[in-house]
Amino acid sequence: MAKYHQRCHQWKKIGLVQVKPVKHHMKPFKDEEQAAAAAGGGGGGGGDDEESRAFLLVVPPNSSYGGYYYNNNNNNKRTKLKLLTLLFLSFLSCSFILALHLFGSTSAFSLFYSFGGVNDCSASDVNAPLYGSIANGTICCDRSSHRSDICVMKGDVRTNSASSSVFLYSSKTTTHGFFNYVSSKVEEANGDVQVELQHEKIKPYTRKWETSVMNTIDELDLVSKTENAAINHHCDVNHDVPAVFFSTGGYTGNVYHEFNDGILPLYITSQHLNKKVVFVILEYHNWWILKYGDILSHLSDYPVIDFSGDKRTHCFPEAIVGLRIHDELTMDSSLMSGNKSIVDFRNVLDLAYWPRINGLIQDEEREAKERKREKLSVSPSSEIVEEVQEEDQLIKKPKLVVLSRNGSRAITNEDLMLKMAEKIGFRIQVVRPDKTTELAKIYRALNSSDVLIGVHGAAMTHFLFMKPGSVFIQVIPLGTDWAAETYYGEPSRKLGLNYISYPILPRESSLYDKYDTRDPVLRDPESVNRKGWQYTKSIYLDGQNVRLNLGRFRKRLVRAYNYSINRNRHLRLQSK
């Protein structure tokens, strides 16, 4: 702190006010980080210190105070008065800087930004069509959320992948009112000295509070410069629509995180642009583009840009850097343009996958006709008629899809459970998704299902593929109650699913054979979870399988069956 007092003393001594940044730190959200990792199987980490900046006003050098010095001429009294006034203003300004540094008040920063308007950006600004409330030549950043930062640049925006920078060239030299932009001189590689009006840093990934994963995310420099600096930074590709910059690094590779941290926030951030937007991706992966290309084509009419791989200078009229995220696998319609909801997002999935699904159906129909011709050549037609009648009866039964797990948290008596479900009256389809499974095939299975059964884990993210009104039964292993409800139970209800939880009893867990019945692992899982993420992961996520009490589980299946029968009957009556 001594150096800050010394600087302020020097400023007052020479009668100038200098611009100096002040750092503000956010505290980590440890509990939420650990729970989020439980939902998707990701790693833990501490909190992330995110820096925001406040700046002191700059007294214009051509004002009555700027550059004034003391002398002994005939205007000595007037000189003293001006000098005292300047010293007083300097003292107030230094006090303001020191107060922010000492107390790190978020409200103080907000107050300053709302007054000066340098880089404060409200949530409504980002969702407003074409960001009409954001002035041209402006970079404004909203760092108020503990989940993600988001910045908006409006004006002459140009990329420079070599320096991991996005530049905004502006003719603007002052903000609204009498505050000047923060400025600093930067020497370029060619020896030229250019003035930076504003400089922001951002990591465009939606797990801001997790230091461990955020340390792996590429950082972007957002720099505002005077328009004359653009002379040496020519546009190679001109775009007439905005850009959205985001990262597909971090936990990408886990389906929960791919949707929760990426695809859904991308929809939230860009849907109001009506596909007139270019996506610019940091930490670009070809496999990710192949996997989610069907969805991306319904969010943007333009090819995706690989920020690091494409060395050309891309120029945009506007840019959004970072993604908004509302909650786990859902969205807050009150914050969305047009009050869009999670059901609207699911409708986008429907549009994205049905062309591929129709192709799969046509292929299967051709194969079925060929099999029928082969059977007719060797079997009586009466047998063929009986088979068709059996297929028709099967189709009328409610469809139950089981997302089967291999490894940890597997249902060890799954075969017996399937036989029981078949006797109740379900037609069964078992899906064993892995990283190579085509999403359109999973979507088709779940979109046509009446009931889904699965054990808590990342694969439960696929409940998003179900039609509202369907039944979702989540088997909840010991020690995963909170994560199961928060990350899949509550979001599935918001989608309109009939959610049924099945928290297993200690005897249904493989841990029952490993621990004494009085051990906290069985009796009090929450006390074990409080010891830390590694305990939760090693014991309850990686070290546990499930053996269902079929008599107890049967009650859930019967309940789901009766609901599905009545719902399908009602839907058929409506369609007539």
Solvent accessible surface area in square Angstrom, and as a share of the most:
residue,aa,sasa,rsa
1,M,86,0.38
2,A,82,0.64
3,K,114,0.48
4,Y,36,0.14
5,H,104,0.46
6,Q,108,0.48
7,R,83,0.30
8,C,8,0.05
9,H,117,0.52
10,Q,86,0.38
11,W,18,0.06
12,K,53,0.23
13,K,156,0.66
14,I,96,0.49
15,G,2,0.02
16,L,67,0.33
17,V,11,0.07
18,Q,68,0.30
19,V,34,0.20
20,K,63,0.26
21,P,59,0.37
22,V,1,0.00
23,K,111,0.47
24,H,20,0.09
25,H,107,0.48
26,M,43,0.19
27,K,171,0.73
28,P,58,0.36
29,F,82,0.34
30,K,117,0.50
31,D,117,0.61
32,E,43,0.19
33,E,0,0.00
34,Q,54,0.24
35,A,15,0.12
36,A,0,0.00
37,A,0,0.00
38,A,9,0.07
39,A,0,0.00
40,G,1,0.01
41,G,43,0.42
42,G,8,0.08
43,G,33,0.32
44,G,20,0.19
45,G,31,0.29
46,G,29,0.28
47,G,17,0.17
48,D,21,0.11
49,D,91,0.47
50,E,28,0.12
51,E,53,0.24
52,S,17,0.11
53,R,64,0.23
54,A,0,0.00
55,F,21,0.09
56,L,8,0.04
57,L,55,0.28
58,V,39,0.22
59,V,29,0.17
60,P,51,0.32
61,P,110,0.69
62,N,138,0.71
63,S,42,0.27
64,S,69,0.44
65,Y,57,0.22
66,G,17,0.16
67,G,57,0.55
68,Y,67,0.25
69,Y,155,0.59
70,Y,105,0.40
71,N,52,0.27
72,N,129,0.66
73,N,70,0.36
74,N,159,0.81
75,N,74,0.38
76,N,40,0.21
77,K,177,0.75
78,R,147,0.54
79,T,1,0.00
80,K,93,0.40
81,L,118,0.59
82,K,63,0.27
83,L,45,0.22
84,L,116,0.58
85,T,47,0.27
86,L,3,0.01
87,L,52,0.26
88,F,120,0.50
89,L,72,0.36
90,S,1,0.01
91,F,107,0.45
92,L,87,0.43
93,S,13,0.08
94,C,5,0.03
95,S,43,0.28
96,F,66,0.28
97,I,2,0.01
98,L,25,0.13
99,A,41,0.32
100,L,3,0.01
101,H,64,0.29
102,L,104,0.52
103,F,159,0.66
104,G,26,0.25
105,S,34,0.22
106,T,83,0.48
107,S,80,0.52
108,A,23,0.18
109,F,8,0.03
110,S,57,0.37
111,L,125,0.62
112,F,19,0.08
113,Y,18,0.07
114,S,79,0.51
115,F,136,0.57
116,G,2,0.02
117,G,36,0.35
118,V,6,0.04
119,N,7,0.04
120,D,71,0.37
121,C,1,0.01
122,S,55,0.35
123,A,46,0.36
124,S,80,0.52
125,D,24,0.12
126,V,0,0.00
127,N,20,0.10
128,A,27,0.21
129,P,96,0.60
130,L,106,0.53
131,Y,0,0.00
132,G,62,0.60
133,S,81,0.53
134,I,10,0.05
135,A,34,0.26
136,N,107,0.55
137,G,6,0.06
138,T,14,0.08
139,I,0,0.00
140,C,4,0.03
141,C,8,0.05
142,D,14,0.07
143,R,33,0.12
144,S,94,0.61
145,S,37,0.24
146,H,46,0.21
147,R,27,0.10
148,S,7,0.05
149,D,7,0.04
150,I,1,0.01
151,C,0,0.00
152,V,0,0.00
153,M,0,0.00
154,K,34,0.14
155,G,13,0.13
156,D,50,0.26
157,V,0,0.00
158,R,36,0.13
159,T,5,0.03
160,N,46,0.24
161,S,15,0.10
162,A,96,0.74
163,S,58,0.37
164,S,45,0.29
165,S,7,0.04
166,V,0,0.00
167,F,24,0.10
168,L,0,0.00
169,Y,13,0.05
170,S,6,0.04
171,S,83,0.54
172,K,48,0.20
173,T,86,0.50
174,T,66,0.38
175,T,10,0.06
176,H,129,0.58
177,G,71,0.68
178,F,139,0.58
179,F,17,0.07
180,N,47,0.24
181,Y,12,0.04
182,V,23,0.13
183,S,58,0.38
184,S,58,0.38
185,K,160,0.68
186,V,49,0.28
187,E,126,0.56
188,E,50,0.22
189,A,118,0.92
190,N,101,0.52
191,G,41,0.40
192,D,61,0.32
193,V,92,0.53
194,Q,28,0.12
195,V,50,0.29
196,E,17,0.08
197,L,9,0.04
198,Q,8,0.03
199,H,64,0.29
200,E,8,0.04
201,K,94,0.40
202,I,3,0.02
203,K,51,0.22
204,P,1,0.01
205,Y,9,0.03
206,T,1,0.01
207,R,2,0.01
208,K,4,0.02
209,W,5,0.02
210,E,0,0.00
211,T,37,0.22
212,S,49,0.32
213,V,9,0.05
214,M,5,0.02
215,N,102,0.52
216,T,85,0.49
217,I,7,0.03
218,D,62,0.32
219,E,70,0.32
220,L,1,0.00
221,D,25,0.13
222,L,0,0.00
223,V,4,0.03
224,S,2,0.01
225,K,9,0.04
226,T,33,0.19
227,E,103,0.46
228,N,101,0.52
229,A,9,0.07
230,A,11,0.09
231,I,118,0.60
232,N,101,0.52
233,H,20,0.09
234,H,133,0.59
235,C,41,0.24
236,D,90,0.46
237,V,35,0.20
238,N,116,0.59
239,H,40,0.18
240,D,124,0.64
241,V,13,0.07
242,P,8,0.05
243,A,0,0.00
244,V,0,0.00
245,F,0,0.00
246,F,1,0.00
247,S,6,0.04
248,T,5,0.03
249,G,8,0.08
250,G,31,0.30
251,Y,34,0.13
252,T,30,0.17
253,G,24,0.23
254,N,36,0.19
255,V,23,0.13
256,Y,0,0.00
257,H,2,0.01
258,E,4,0.02
259,F,1,0.00
260,N,1,0.01
261,D,4,0.02
262,G,12,0.12
263,I,0,0.00
264,L,3,0.01
265,P,1,0.00
266,L,0,0.00
267,Y,9,0.03
268,I,1,0.00
269,T,0,0.00
270,S,1,0.00
271,Q,24,0.11
272,H,17,0.08
273,L,12,0.06
274,N,116,0.59
275,K,70,0.30
276,K,102,0.43
277,V,0,0.00
278,V,2,0.01
279,F,1,0.00
280,V,1,0.01
281,I,1,0.00
282,L,3,0.02
283,E,39,0.18
284,Y,63,0.24
285,H,65,0.29
286,N,106,0.55
287,W,108,0.38
288,W,4,0.01
289,I,36,0.18
290,L,151,0.75
291,K,48,0.20
292,Y,0,0.00
293,G,24,0.24
294,D,61,0.31
295,I,0,0.00
296,L,10,0.05
297,S,60,0.39
298,H,59,0.26
299,L,8,0.04
300,S,6,0.04
301,D,74,0.39
302,Y,76,0.29
303,P,111,0.70
304,V,39,0.22
305,I,15,0.08
306,D,39,0.20
307,F,9,0.04
308,S,55,0.36
309,G,53,0.51
310,D,29,0.15
311,K,146,0.62
312,R,127,0.46
313,T,15,0.09
314,H,6,0.03
315,C,8,0.05
316,F,6,0.03
317,P,51,0.32
318,E,16,0.07
319,A,0,0.00
320,I,0,0.00
321,V,0,0.00
322,G,0,0.00
323,L,3,0.01
324,R,27,0.10
325,I,18,0.09
326,H,33,0.15
327,D,54,0.28
328,E,7,0.03
329,L,0,0.00
330,T,4,0.02
331,M,16,0.07
332,D,60,0.31
333,S,41,0.26
334,S,85,0.55
335,L,86,0.43
336,M,11,0.05
337,S,38,0.25
338,G,68,0.66
339,N,101,0.52
340,K,72,0.30
341,S,35,0.22
342,I,6,0.03
343,V,54,0.31
344,D,43,0.23
345,F,0,0.00
346,R,11,0.04
347,N,69,0.36
348,V,19,0.11
349,L,0,0.00
350,D,41,0.21
351,L,110,0.55
352,A,5,0.04
353,Y,2,0.01
354,W,83,0.29
355,P,89,0.56
356,R,95,0.35
357,I,0,0.00
358,N,69,0.36
359,G,26,0.25
360,L,22,0.11
361,I,50,0.26
362,Q,100,0.44
363,D,55,0.29
364,E,80,0.36
365,E,95,0.43
366,R,134,0.49
367,E,92,0.41
368,A,44,0.34
369,K,129,0.55
370,E,88,0.39
371,R,128,0.47
372,K,98,0.41
373,R,149,0.54
374,E,115,0.52
375,K,84,0.36
376,L,85,0.42
377,S,90,0.58
378,V,124,0.71
379,S,30,0.19
380,P,79,0.50
381,S,75,0.48
382,S,68,0.44
383,E,82,0.37
384,I,12,0.06
385,V,82,0.47
386,E,100,0.45
387,E,66,0.30
388,V,65,0.37
389,Q,105,0.47
390,E,117,0.53
391,E,103,0.46
392,D,68,0.35
393,Q,109,0.48
394,L,89,0.44
395,I,113,0.58
396,K,135,0.57
397,K,81,0.34
398,P,1,0.00
399,K,18,0.08
400,L,0,0.00
401,V,0,0.00
402,V,1,0.01
403,L,5,0.02
404,S,13,0.08
405,R,55,0.20
406,N,121,0.62
407,G,57,0.55
408,S,29,0.19
409,R,21,0.08
410,A,17,0.13
411,I,16,0.08
412,T,83,0.48
413,N,8,0.04
414,E,18,0.08
415,D,97,0.50
416,L,87,0.43
417,M,0,0.00
418,L,28,0.14
419,K,123,0.52
420,M,25,0.11
421,A,0,0.00
422,E,105,0.47
423,K,177,0.75
424,I,26,0.13
425,G,13,0.12
426,F,1,0.00
427,R,64,0.23
428,I,53,0.27
429,Q,69,0.31
430,V,46,0.27
431,V,17,0.10
432,R,134,0.49
433,P,33,0.21
434,D,91,0.47
435,K,162,0.69
436,T,124,0.72
437,T,38,0.22
438,E,65,0.29
439,L,9,0.04
440,A,2,0.01
441,K,102,0.43
442,I,3,0.02
443,Y,0,0.00
444,R,66,0.24
445,A,5,0.04
446,L,0,0.00
447,N,7,0.04
448,S,56,0.36
449,S,6,0.04
450,D,16,0.08
451,V,0,0.00
452,L,0,0.00
453,I,0,0.00
454,G,1,0.01
455,V,3,0.02
456,H,0,0.00
457,G,1,0.01
458,A,22,0.17
459,A,22,0.17
460,M,1,0.00
461,T,1,0.00
462,H,7,0.03
463,F,0,0.00
464,L,0,0.00
465,F,1,0.00
466,M,0,0.00
467,K,92,0.39
468,P,54,0.34
469,G,18,0.17
470,S,1,0.01
471,V,0,0.00
472,F,0,0.00
473,I,0,0.00
474,Q,0,0.00
475,V,0,0.00
476,I,9,0.05
477,P,0,0.00
478,L,15,0.08
479,G,6,0.06
480,T,4,0.02
481,D,68,0.35
482,W,134,0.47
483,A,7,0.05
484,A,0,0.00
485,E,65,0.29
486,T,33,0.19
487,Y,2,0.01
488,Y,0,0.00
489,G,0,0.00
490,E,72,0.32
491,P,4,0.02
492,S,0,0.00
493,R,110,0.40
494,K,95,0.40
495,L,1,0.01
496,G,38,0.37
497,L,10,0.05
498,N,43,0.22
499,Y,24,0.09
500,I,5,0.03
501,S,40,0.26
502,Y,0,0.00
503,P,49,0.31
504,I,9,0.05
505,L,83,0.41
506,P,48,0.30
507,R,185,0.68
508,E,6,0.03
509,S,4,0.03
510,S,35,0.22
511,L,3,0.01
512,Y,57,0.21
513,D,127,0.66
514,K,131,0.56
515,Y,71,0.27
516,D,77,0.40
517,T,75,0.44
518,R,182,0.66
519,D,42,0.22
520,P,70,0.44
521,V,10,0.06
522,L,8,0.04
523,R,168,0.61
524,D,60,0.31
525,P,26,0.16
526,E,80,0.36
527,S,30,0.19
528,V,4,0.02
529,N,32,0.16
530,R,178,0.65
531,K,134,0.57
532,G,17,0.16
533,W,16,0.06
534,Q,119,0.53
535,Y,103,0.39
536,T,14,0.08
537,K,60,0.26
538,S,68,0.44
539,I,26,0.13
540,Y,0,0.00
541,L,4,0.02
542,D,77,0.40
543,G,22,0.21
544,Q,2,0.01
545,N,47,0.24
546,V,1,0.00
547,R,137,0.50
548,L,7,0.03
549,N,70,0.36
550,L,47,0.23
551,G,51,0.49
552,R,56,0.20
553,F,0,0.00
554,R,115,0.42
555,K,148,0.63
556,R,54,0.20
557,L,0,0.00
558,V,46,0.26
559,R,136,0.50
560,A,1,0.00
561,Y,48,0.18
562,N,76,0.39
563,Y,76,0.29
564,S,2,0.01
565,I,46,0.23
566,N,86,0.44
567,R,50,0.18
568,N,26,0.13
569,R,116,0.42
570,H,103,0.46
571,L,80,0.40
572,R,126,0.46
573,L,113,0.56
574,Q,120,0.54
575,S,95,0.62
576,K,191,0.81
